[in-house]
Amino acid sequence: MVRSKPKVQPKKKPSVHDKAEPTQENLTVAPTSLFSIGDAVHHPMFGDGKVESIKEDKLTITFDGNVTKVIREDFVTRKK
């Protein structure tokens, strides 16, 4: 009778996660807007308007004459 050799199981490599040291995740937080919904603003070209919505650094503003534009907040100033 011929005996077959036992199959050798390959050694498992330790996973990368076993070797790695824990790190602290750096979460980036979107900066908050300097404006709020309802703020009165002024744009040099479009004139006076009112902030209707805010998404990241862009403001949706309704200007006089019922014209709505999406403008970066650094292009407008807040009216007092």
mmCIF file as gemmi writes it, N, C-alpha and C atoms, coordinates in Angstrom:
data_model
loop_
_atom_site.group_PDB
_atom_site.id
_atom_site.type_symbol
_atom_site.label_atom_id
_atom_site.label_alt_id
_atom_site.label_comp_id
_atom_site.label_asym_id
_atom_site.label_entity_id
_atom_site.label_seq_id
_atom_site.pdbx_PDB_ins_code
_atom_site.Cartn_x
_atom_site.Cartn_y
_atom_site.Cartn_z
_atom_site.occupancy
_atom_site.B_iso_or_equiv
_atom_site.pdbx_formal_charge
_atom_site.auth_seq_id
_atom_site.auth_asym_id
_atom_site.pdbx_PDB_model_num
ATOM 1 N N . MET Axp A 1 ? 0.834 -1.174 0 1 0 ? 1 A 1
ATOM 2 C CA . MET Axp A 1 ? 0 0 0 1 0 ? 1 A 1
ATOM 3 C C . MET Axp A 1 ? 0.887 1.248 0 1 0 ? 1 A 1
ATOM 4 N N . VAL Axp A 2 ? 0.518 2.219 -0.842 1 0 ? 2 A 1
ATOM 5 C CA . VAL Axp A 2 ? 1.285 3.448 -0.961 1 0 ? 2 A 1
ATOM 6 C C . VAL Axp A 2 ? 0.565 4.537 -0.183 1 0 ? 2 A 1
ATOM 7 N N . ARG Axp A 3 ? 1.32 5.119 0.7 1 0 ? 3 A 1
ATOM 8 C CA . ARG Axp A 3 ? 0.724 6.201 1.487 1 0 ? 3 A 1
ATOM 9 C C . ARG Axp A 3 ? 1.034 7.541 0.825 1 0 ? 3 A 1
ATOM 10 N N . SER Axp A 4 ? 0.037 8.376 0.766 1 0 ? 4 A 1
ATOM 11 C CA . SER Axp A 4 ? 0.264 9.714 0.216 1 0 ? 4 A 1
ATOM 12 C C . SER Axp A 4 ? 0.761 10.623 1.329 1 0 ? 4 A 1
ATOM 13 N N . LYS Axp A 5 ? 1.535 11.578 0.929 1 0 ? 5 A 1
ATOM 14 C CA . LYS Axp A 5 ? 2.072 12.508 1.914 1 0 ? 5 A 1
ATOM 15 C C . LYS Axp A 5 ? 0.946 13.408 2.391 1 0 ? 5 A 1
ATOM 16 N N . PRO Axp A 6 ? 0.937 13.73 3.662 1 0 ? 6 A 1
ATOM 17 C CA . PRO Axp A 6 ? -0.103 14.654 4.143 1 0 ? 6 A 1
ATOM 18 C C . PRO Axp A 6 ? 0.108 16.029 3.52 1 0 ? 6 A 1
ATOM 19 N N . LYS Axp A 7 ? -0.988 16.649 3.167 1 0 ? 7 A 1
ATOM 20 C CA . LYS Axp A 7 ? -0.901 17.977 2.56 1 0 ? 7 A 1
ATOM 21 C C . LYS Axp A 7 ? -0.519 18.996 3.62 1 0 ? 7 A 1
ATOM 22 N N . VAL Axp A 8 ? 0.422 19.818 3.269 1 0 ? 8 A 1
ATOM 23 C CA . VAL Axp A 8 ? 0.885 20.851 4.184 1 0 ? 8 A 1
ATOM 24 C C . VAL Axp A 8 ? 0.054 22.093 3.945 1 0 ? 8 A 1
ATOM 25 N N . GLN Axp A 9 ? -0.533 22.577 5.006 1 0 ? 9 A 1
ATOM 26 C CA . GLN Axp A 9 ? -1.334 23.789 4.918 1 0 ? 9 A 1
ATOM 27 C C . GLN Axp A 9 ? -0.401 24.986 4.949 1 0 ? 9 A 1
ATOM 28 N N . PRO Axp A 10 ? -0.593 25.929 4.012 1 0 ? 10 A 1
ATOM 29 C CA . PRO Axp A 10 ? 0.267 27.124 4.053 1 0 ? 10 A 1
ATOM 30 C C . PRO Axp A 10 ? -0.008 27.911 5.33 1 0 ? 10 A 1
ATOM 31 N N . LYS Axp A 11 ? 1.046 28.516 5.856 1 0 ? 11 A 1
ATOM 32 C CA . LYS Axp A 11 ? 0.881 29.313 7.072 1 0 ? 11 A 1
ATOM 33 C C . LYS Axp A 11 ? 0.117 30.576 6.738 1 0 ? 11 A 1
ATOM 34 N N . LYS Axp A 12 ? -0.784 30.911 7.617 1 0 ? 12 A 1
ATOM 35 C CA . LYS Axp A 12 ? -1.547 32.139 7.409 1 0 ? 12 A 1
ATOM 36 C C . LYS Axp A 12 ? -0.676 33.323 7.773 1 0 ? 12 A 1
ATOM 37 N N . LYS Axp A 13 ? -0.677 34.299 6.881 1 0 ? 13 A 1
ATOM 38 C CA . LYS Axp A 13 ? 0.043 35.532 7.166 1 0 ? 13 A 1
ATOM 39 C C . LYS Axp A 13 ? -0.829 36.365 8.093 1 0 ? 13 A 1
ATOM 40 N N . PRO Axp A 14 ? -0.211 36.99 9.069 1 0 ? 14 A 1
ATOM 41 C CA . PRO Axp A 14 ? -1.027 37.858 9.929 1 0 ? 14 A 1
ATOM 42 C C . PRO Axp A 14 ? -1.573 39.018 9.112 1 0 ? 14 A 1
ATOM 43 N N . SER Axp A 15 ? -2.798 39.362 9.384 1 0 ? 15 A 1
ATOM 44 C CA . SER Axp A 15 ? -3.406 40.446 8.618 1 0 ? 15 A 1
ATOM 45 C C . SER Axp A 15 ? -2.737 41.775 8.955 1 0 ? 15 A 1
ATOM 46 N N . VAL Axp A 16 ? -2.88 42.695 8.061 1 0 ? 16 A 1
ATOM 47 C CA . VAL Axp A 16 ? -2.3 44.02 8.249 1 0 ? 16 A 1
ATOM 48 C C . VAL Axp A 16 ? -2.868 44.666 9.513 1 0 ? 16 A 1
ATOM 49 N N . HIS Axp A 17 ? -4.124 44.373 9.796 1 0 ? 17 A 1
ATOM 50 C CA . HIS Axp A 17 ? -4.773 44.989 10.948 1 0 ? 17 A 1
ATOM 51 C C . HIS Axp A 17 ? -4.183 44.488 12.269 1 0 ? 17 A 1
ATOM 52 N N . ASP Axp A 18 ? -3.62 43.269 12.256 1 0 ? 18 A 1
ATOM 53 C CA . ASP Axp A 18 ? -3.019 42.748 13.477 1 0 ? 18 A 1
ATOM 54 C C . ASP Axp A 18 ? -1.728 43.487 13.814 1 0 ? 18 A 1
ATOM 55 N N . LYS Axp A 19 ? -1.003 43.928 12.804 1 0 ? 19 A 1
ATOM 56 C CA . LYS Axp A 19 ? 0.278 44.58 13.003 1 0 ? 19 A 1
ATOM 57 C C . LYS Axp A 19 ? 0.145 46.085 13.218 1 0 ? 19 A 1
ATOM 58 N N . ALA Axp A 20 ? -0.889 46.67 12.661 1 0 ? 20 A 1
ATOM 59 C CA . ALA Axp A 20 ? -1.014 48.125 12.679 1 0 ? 20 A 1
ATOM 60 C C . ALA Axp A 20 ? -1.357 48.632 14.066 1 0 ? 20 A 1
ATOM 61 N N . GLU Axp A 21 ? -0.812 49.771 14.371 1 0 ? 21 A 1
ATOM 62 C CA . GLU Axp A 21 ? -1.163 50.424 15.623 1 0 ? 21 A 1
ATOM 63 C C . GLU Axp A 21 ? -2.417 51.254 15.411 1 0 ? 21 A 1
ATOM 64 N N . PRO Axp A 22 ? -3.248 51.37 16.407 1 0 ? 22 A 1
ATOM 65 C CA . PRO Axp A 22 ? -4.454 52.179 16.23 1 0 ? 22 A 1
ATOM 66 C C . PRO Axp A 22 ? -4.087 53.636 15.978 1 0 ? 22 A 1
ATOM 67 N N . THR Axp A 23 ? -4.795 54.236 15.079 1 0 ? 23 A 1
ATOM 68 C CA . THR Axp A 23 ? -4.573 55.638 14.776 1 0 ? 23 A 1
ATOM 69 C C . THR Axp A 23 ? -5.857 56.4 15.022 1 0 ? 23 A 1
ATOM 70 N N . GLN Axp A 24 ? -5.691 57.659 15.285 1 0 ? 24 A 1
ATOM 71 C CA . GLN Axp A 24 ? -6.86 58.505 15.483 1 0 ? 24 A 1
ATOM 72 C C . GLN Axp A 24 ? -7.254 59.079 14.14 1 0 ? 24 A 1
ATOM 73 N N . GLU Axp A 25 ? -8.503 58.915 13.78 1 0 ? 25 A 1
ATOM 74 C CA . GLU Axp A 25 ? -8.979 59.424 12.502 1 0 ? 25 A 1
ATOM 75 C C . GLU Axp A 25 ? -9.167 60.938 12.592 1 0 ? 25 A 1
ATOM 76 N N . ASN Axp A 26 ? -8.729 61.606 11.549 1 0 ? 26 A 1
ATOM 77 C CA . ASN Axp A 26 ? -8.931 63.049 11.471 1 0 ? 26 A 1
ATOM 78 C C . ASN Axp A 26 ? -10.17 63.302 10.635 1 0 ? 26 A 1
ATOM 79 N N . LEU Axp A 27 ? -11.196 63.765 11.265 1 0 ? 27 A 1
ATOM 80 C CA . LEU Axp A 27 ? -12.428 64.064 10.56 1 0 ? 27 A 1
ATOM 81 C C . LEU Axp A 27 ? -12.436 65.539 10.199 1 0 ? 27 A 1
ATOM 82 N N . THR Axp A 28 ? -12.714 65.788 8.927 1 0 ? 28 A 1
ATOM 83 C CA . THR Axp A 28 ? -12.801 67.174 8.514 1 0 ? 28 A 1
ATOM 84 C C . THR Axp A 28 ? -14.253 67.617 8.628 1 0 ? 28 A 1
ATOM 85 N N . VAL Axp A 29 ? -14.434 68.711 9.247 1 0 ? 29 A 1
ATOM 86 C CA . VAL Axp A 29 ? -15.776 69.259 9.444 1 0 ? 29 A 1
ATOM 87 C C . VAL Axp A 29 ? -15.918 70.465 8.53 1 0 ? 29 A 1
ATOM 88 N N . ALA Axp A 30 ? -17.007 70.485 7.806 1 0 ? 30 A 1
ATOM 89 C CA . ALA Axp A 30 ? -17.251 71.614 6.912 1 0 ? 30 A 1
ATOM 90 C C . ALA Axp A 30 ? -17.397 72.882 7.746 1 0 ? 30 A 1
ATOM 91 N N . PRO Axp A 31 ? -16.737 73.93 7.328 1 0 ? 31 A 1
ATOM 92 C CA . PRO Axp A 31 ? -16.864 75.175 8.084 1 0 ? 31 A 1
ATOM 93 C C . PRO Axp A 31 ? -18.299 75.684 8.034 1 0 ? 31 A 1
ATOM 94 N N . THR Axp A 32 ? -18.735 76.267 9.119 1 0 ? 32 A 1
ATOM 95 C CA . THR Axp A 32 ? -20.095 76.781 9.144 1 0 ? 32 A 1
ATOM 96 C C . THR Axp A 32 ? -20.141 78.112 8.399 1 0 ? 32 A 1
ATOM 97 N N . SER Axp A 33 ? -21.27 78.383 7.842 1 0 ? 33 A 1
ATOM 98 C CA . SER Axp A 33 ? -21.446 79.598 7.064 1 0 ? 33 A 1
ATOM 99 C C . SER Axp A 33 ? -21.522 80.806 7.975 1 0 ? 33 A 1
ATOM 100 N N . LEU Axp A 34 ? -21.067 81.927 7.477 1 0 ? 34 A 1
ATOM 101 C CA . LEU Axp A 34 ? -21.172 83.181 8.212 1 0 ? 34 A 1
ATOM 102 C C . LEU Axp A 34 ? -22.572 83.768 8.104 1 0 ? 34 A 1
ATOM 103 N N . PHE Axp A 35 ? -23.389 83.169 7.236 1 0 ? 35 A 1
ATOM 104 C CA . PHE Axp A 35 ? -24.733 83.677 6.973 1 0 ? 35 A 1
ATOM 105 C C . PHE Axp A 35 ? -25.777 82.691 7.478 1 0 ? 35 A 1
ATOM 106 N N . SER Axp A 36 ? -26.972 83.178 7.662 1 0 ? 36 A 1
ATOM 107 C CA . SER Axp A 36 ? -28.112 82.354 8.055 1 0 ? 36 A 1
ATOM 108 C C . SER Axp A 36 ? -29.239 82.569 7.052 1 0 ? 36 A 1
ATOM 109 N N . ILE Axp A 37 ? -30.14 81.598 6.998 1 0 ? 37 A 1
ATOM 110 C CA . ILE Axp A 37 ? -31.303 81.735 6.123 1 0 ? 37 A 1
ATOM 111 C C . ILE Axp A 37 ? -32.12 82.934 6.614 1 0 ? 37 A 1
ATOM 112 N N . GLY Axp A 38 ? -32.487 83.792 5.675 1 0 ? 38 A 1
ATOM 113 C CA . GLY Axp A 38 ? -33.258 84.987 6.01 1 0 ? 38 A 1
ATOM 114 C C . GLY Axp A 38 ? -32.411 86.242 6.126 1 0 ? 38 A 1
ATOM 115 N N . ASP Axp A 39 ? -31.077 86.082 6.117 1 0 ? 39 A 1
ATOM 116 C CA . ASP Axp A 39 ? -30.203 87.259 6.207 1 0 ? 39 A 1
ATOM 117 C C . ASP Axp A 39 ? -30.366 88.158 4.983 1 0 ? 39 A 1
ATOM 118 N N . ALA Axp A 40 ? -30.324 89.467 5.222 1 0 ? 40 A 1
ATOM 119 C CA . ALA Axp A 40 ? -30.321 90.442 4.129 1 0 ? 40 A 1
ATOM 120 C C . ALA Axp A 40 ? -28.867 90.624 3.696 1 0 ? 40 A 1
ATOM 121 N N . VAL Axp A 41 ? -28.626 90.509 2.391 1 0 ? 41 A 1
ATOM 122 C CA . VAL Axp A 41 ? -27.268 90.606 1.863 1 0 ? 41 A 1
ATOM 123 C C . VAL Axp A 41 ? -27.225 91.59 0.701 1 0 ? 41 A 1
ATOM 124 N N . HIS Axp A 42 ? -25.985 91.957 0.328 1 0 ? 42 A 1
ATOM 125 C CA . HIS Axp A 42 ? -25.797 92.837 -0.812 1 0 ? 42 A 1
ATOM 126 C C . HIS Axp A 42 ? -24.708 92.262 -1.712 1 0 ? 42 A 1
ATOM 127 N N . HIS Axp A 43 ? -24.988 92.262 -3.017 1 0 ? 43 A 1
ATOM 128 C CA . HIS Axp A 43 ? -24.028 91.835 -4.034 1 0 ? 43 A 1
ATOM 129 C C . HIS Axp A 43 ? -23.756 93.048 -4.922 1 0 ? 43 A 1
ATOM 130 N N . PRO Axp A 44 ? -22.477 93.291 -5.289 1 0 ? 44 A 1
ATOM 131 C CA . PRO Axp A 44 ? -22.171 94.495 -6.066 1 0 ? 44 A 1
ATOM 132 C C . PRO Axp A 44 ? -22.885 94.576 -7.411 1 0 ? 44 A 1
ATOM 133 N N . MET Axp A 45 ? -23.185 93.442 -8.025 1 0 ? 45 A 1
ATOM 134 C CA . MET Axp A 45 ? -23.822 93.464 -9.35 1 0 ? 45 A 1
ATOM 135 C C . MET Axp A 45 ? -25.341 93.293 -9.264 1 0 ? 45 A 1
ATOM 136 N N . PHE Axp A 46 ? -25.809 92.394 -8.383 1 0 ? 46 A 1
ATOM 137 C CA . PHE Axp A 46 ? -27.239 92.076 -8.333 1 0 ? 46 A 1
ATOM 138 C C . PHE Axp A 46 ? -28.006 92.897 -7.315 1 0 ? 46 A 1
ATOM 139 N N . GLY Axp A 47 ? -27.305 93.589 -6.434 1 0 ? 47 A 1
ATOM 140 C CA . GLY Axp A 47 ? -27.983 94.448 -5.466 1 0 ? 47 A 1
ATOM 141 C C . GLY Axp A 47 ? -28.331 93.731 -4.177 1 0 ? 47 A 1
ATOM 142 N N . ASP Axp A 48 ? -29.455 94.165 -3.572 1 0 ? 48 A 1
ATOM 143 C CA . ASP Axp A 48 ? -29.882 93.625 -2.285 1 0 ? 48 A 1
ATOM 144 C C . ASP Axp A 48 ? -30.696 92.357 -2.48 1 0 ? 48 A 1
ATOM 145 N N . GLY Axp A 49 ? -30.534 91.424 -1.526 1 0 ? 49 A 1
ATOM 146 C CA . GLY Axp A 49 ? -31.282 90.181 -1.599 1 0 ? 49 A 1
ATOM 147 C C . GLY Axp A 49 ? -31.42 89.535 -0.241 1 0 ? 49 A 1
ATOM 148 N N . LYS Axp A 50 ? -32.061 88.37 -0.241 1 0 ? 50 A 1
ATOM 149 C CA . LYS Axp A 50 ? -32.33 87.633 0.995 1 0 ? 50 A 1
ATOM 150 C C . LYS Axp A 50 ? -31.88 86.189 0.809 1 0 ? 50 A 1
ATOM 151 N N . VAL Axp A 51 ? -31.134 85.644 1.804 1 0 ? 51 A 1
ATOM 152 C CA . VAL Axp A 51 ? -30.635 84.273 1.735 1 0 ? 51 A 1
ATOM 153 C C . VAL Axp A 51 ? -31.809 83.312 1.908 1 0 ? 51 A 1
ATOM 154 N N . GLU Axp A 52 ? -31.985 82.427 0.924 1 0 ? 52 A 1
ATOM 155 C CA . GLU Axp A 52 ? -33.077 81.442 0.955 1 0 ? 52 A 1
ATOM 156 C C . GLU Axp A 52 ? -32.594 80.074 1.43 1 0 ? 52 A 1
ATOM 157 N N . SER Axp A 53 ? -31.35 79.671 1.034 1 0 ? 53 A 1
ATOM 158 C CA . SER Axp A 53 ? -30.797 78.404 1.491 1 0 ? 53 A 1
ATOM 159 C C . SER Axp A 53 ? -29.278 78.469 1.442 1 0 ? 53 A 1
ATOM 160 N N . ILE Axp A 54 ? -28.634 77.528 2.173 1 0 ? 54 A 1
ATOM 161 C CA . ILE Axp A 54 ? -27.176 77.486 2.272 1 0 ? 54 A 1
ATOM 162 C C . ILE Axp A 54 ? -26.722 76.054 2.048 1 0 ? 54 A 1
ATOM 163 N N . LYS Axp A 55 ? -25.755 75.889 1.155 1 0 ? 55 A 1
ATOM 164 C CA . LYS Axp A 55 ? -25.16 74.563 0.935 1 0 ? 55 A 1
ATOM 165 C C . LYS Axp A 55 ? -23.664 74.77 0.804 1 0 ? 55 A 1
ATOM 166 N N . GLU Axp A 56 ? -22.922 74.257 1.802 1 0 ? 56 A 1
ATOM 167 C CA . GLU Axp A 56 ? -21.477 74.449 1.9 1 0 ? 56 A 1
ATOM 168 C C . GLU Axp A 56 ? -21.169 75.939 1.919 1 0 ? 56 A 1
ATOM 169 N N . ASP Axp A 57 ? -20.428 76.455 0.939 1 0 ? 57 A 1
ATOM 170 C CA . ASP Axp A 57 ? -20.097 77.882 0.942 1 0 ? 57 A 1
ATOM 171 C C . ASP Axp A 57 ? -20.916 78.656 -0.086 1 0 ? 57 A 1
ATOM 172 N N . LYS Axp A 58 ? -22.01 78.044 -0.551 1 0 ? 58 A 1
ATOM 173 C CA . LYS Axp A 58 ? -22.841 78.694 -1.572 1 0 ? 58 A 1
ATOM 174 C C . LYS Axp A 58 ? -24.2 79.071 -0.982 1 0 ? 58 A 1
ATOM 175 N N . LEU Axp A 59 ? -24.605 80.271 -1.307 1 0 ? 59 A 1
ATOM 176 C CA . LEU Axp A 59 ? -25.88 80.788 -0.827 1 0 ? 59 A 1
ATOM 177 C C . LEU Axp A 59 ? -26.847 80.91 -1.996 1 0 ? 59 A 1
ATOM 178 N N . THR Axp A 60 ? -28.079 80.462 -1.79 1 0 ? 60 A 1
ATOM 179 C CA . THR Axp A 60 ? -29.133 80.721 -2.758 1 0 ? 60 A 1
ATOM 180 C C . THR Axp A 60 ? -29.828 81.991 -2.29 1 0 ? 60 A 1
ATOM 181 N N . ILE Axp A 61 ? -29.765 83.015 -3.135 1 0 ? 61 A 1
ATOM 182 C CA . ILE Axp A 61 ? -30.252 84.346 -2.745 1 0 ? 61 A 1
ATOM 183 C C . ILE Axp A 61 ? -31.315 84.803 -3.729 1 0 ? 61 A 1
ATOM 184 N N . THR Axp A 62 ? -32.416 85.317 -3.187 1 0 ? 62 A 1
ATOM 185 C CA . THR Axp A 62 ? -33.441 85.945 -4.013 1 0 ? 62 A 1
ATOM 186 C C . THR Axp A 62 ? -33.215 87.446 -3.939 1 0 ? 62 A 1
ATOM 187 N N . PHE Axp A 63 ? -32.941 88.034 -5.106 1 0 ? 63 A 1
ATOM 188 C CA . PHE Axp A 63 ? -32.668 89.463 -5.196 1 0 ? 63 A 1
ATOM 189 C C . PHE Axp A 63 ? -33.94 90.203 -5.567 1 0 ? 63 A 1
ATOM 190 N N . ASP Axp A 64 ? -33.863 91.53 -5.481 1 0 ? 64 A 1
ATOM 191 C CA . ASP Axp A 64 ? -34.992 92.369 -5.88 1 0 ? 64 A 1
ATOM 192 C C . ASP Axp A 64 ? -35.377 92.034 -7.318 1 0 ? 64 A 1
ATOM 193 N N . GLY Axp A 65 ? -36.64 92.039 -7.602 1 0 ? 65 A 1
ATOM 194 C CA . GLY Axp A 65 ? -37.119 91.687 -8.936 1 0 ? 65 A 1
ATOM 195 C C . GLY Axp A 65 ? -37.334 90.193 -9.078 1 0 ? 65 A 1
ATOM 196 N N . ASN Axp A 66 ? -37.337 89.446 -7.936 1 0 ? 66 A 1
ATOM 197 C CA . ASN Axp A 66 ? -37.611 88.018 -7.916 1 0 ? 66 A 1
ATOM 198 C C . ASN Axp A 66 ? -36.591 87.199 -8.727 1 0 ? 66 A 1
ATOM 199 N N . VAL Axp A 67 ? -35.333 87.64 -8.726 1 0 ? 67 A 1
ATOM 200 C CA . VAL Axp A 67 ? -34.251 86.941 -9.409 1 0 ? 67 A 1
ATOM 201 C C . VAL Axp A 67 ? -33.511 86.106 -8.365 1 0 ? 67 A 1
ATOM 202 N N . THR Axp A 68 ? -33.372 84.804 -8.616 1 0 ? 68 A 1
ATOM 203 C CA . THR Axp A 68 ? -32.686 83.912 -7.68 1 0 ? 68 A 1
ATOM 204 C C . THR Axp A 68 ? -31.356 83.473 -8.271 1 0 ? 68 A 1
ATOM 205 N N . LYS Axp A 69 ? -30.294 83.577 -7.465 1 0 ? 69 A 1
ATOM 206 C CA . LYS Axp A 69 ? -28.938 83.201 -7.883 1 0 ? 69 A 1
ATOM 207 C C . LYS Axp A 69 ? -28.287 82.372 -6.789 1 0 ? 69 A 1
ATOM 208 N N . VAL Axp A 70 ? -27.368 81.485 -7.194 1 0 ? 70 A 1
ATOM 209 C CA . VAL Axp A 70 ? -26.535 80.751 -6.247 1 0 ? 70 A 1
ATOM 210 C C . VAL Axp A 70 ? -25.145 81.372 -6.321 1 0 ? 70 A 1
ATOM 211 N N . ILE Axp A 71 ? -24.692 81.919 -5.195 1 0 ? 71 A 1
ATOM 212 C CA . ILE Axp A 71 ? -23.464 82.708 -5.174 1 0 ? 71 A 1
ATOM 213 C C . ILE Axp A 71 ? -22.622 82.277 -3.974 1 0 ? 71 A 1
ATOM 214 N N . ARG Axp A 72 ? -21.309 82.21 -4.175 1 0 ? 72 A 1
ATOM 215 C CA . ARG Axp A 72 ? -20.412 81.92 -3.054 1 0 ? 72 A 1
ATOM 216 C C . ARG Axp A 72 ? -20.535 83.027 -2.021 1 0 ? 72 A 1
ATOM 217 N N . GLU Axp A 73 ? -20.439 82.631 -0.753 1 0 ? 73 A 1
ATOM 218 C CA . GLU Axp A 73 ? -20.683 83.603 0.313 1 0 ? 73 A 1
ATOM 219 C C . GLU Axp A 73 ? -19.623 84.699 0.391 1 0 ? 73 A 1
ATOM 220 N N . ASP Axp A 74 ? -18.449 84.48 -0.173 1 0 ? 74 A 1
ATOM 221 C CA . ASP Axp A 74 ? -17.445 85.538 -0.103 1 0 ? 74 A 1
ATOM 222 C C . ASP Axp A 74 ? -17.653 86.622 -1.156 1 0 ? 74 A 1
ATOM 223 N N . PHE Axp A 75 ? -18.712 86.502 -1.971 1 0 ? 75 A 1
ATOM 224 C CA . PHE Axp A 75 ? -19.018 87.536 -2.959 1 0 ? 75 A 1
ATOM 225 C C . PHE Axp A 75 ? -20.141 88.469 -2.502 1 0 ? 75 A 1
ATOM 226 N N . VAL Axp A 76 ? -20.676 88.231 -1.315 1 0 ? 76 A 1
ATOM 227 C CA . VAL Axp A 76 ? -21.745 89.094 -0.8 1 0 ? 76 A 1
ATOM 228 C C . VAL Axp A 76 ? -21.374 89.603 0.577 1 0 ? 76 A 1
ATOM 229 N N . THR Axp A 77 ? -22.025 90.678 0.961 1 0 ? 77 A 1
ATOM 230 C CA . THR Axp A 77 ? -21.856 91.203 2.326 1 0 ? 77 A 1
ATOM 231 C C . THR Axp A 77 ? -23.217 91.231 3.003 1 0 ? 77 A 1
ATOM 232 N N . ARG Axp A 78 ? -23.192 91.122 4.309 1 0 ? 78 A 1
ATOM 233 C CA . ARG Axp A 78 ? -24.429 91.163 5.083 1 0 ? 78 A 1
ATOM 234 C C . ARG Axp A 78 ? -24.839 92.604 5.293 1 0 ? 78 A 1
ATOM 235 N N . LYS Axp A 79 ? -26.13 92.85 5.113 1 0 ? 79 A 1
ATOM 236 C CA . LYS Axp A 79 ? -26.655 94.199 5.368 1 0 ? 79 A 1
ATOM 237 C C . LYS Axp A 79 ? -27.029 94.297 6.836 1 0 ? 79 A 1
ATOM 238 N N . LYS Axp A 80 ? -26.9 95.503 7.363 1 0 ? 80 A 1
ATOM 239 C CA . LYS Axp A 80 ? -27.243 95.722 8.777 1 0 ? 80 A 1
ATOM 240 C C . LYS Axp A 80 ? -28.621 96.265 8.905 1 0 ? 80 A 1
